[in-house]
């Protein structure tokens, strides 16, 4: 995987996280709307997937890289 592909994946993941975050925060602070709680769960899942991707890319690149 090239650096450009990796950067594209990160950019898309961050865009999707931002979209979920916007939906989650647009509903206010009561956390009772199903759309809000769904978006919050999707945002958490996207963060987890992004973390896994970053860890896999670090392992593939070797120990000399950092985040």
Secondary structure as UniProt FT lines:
FT   HELIX           3..26
FT   HELIX           34..61
FT   TURN            63..64
//
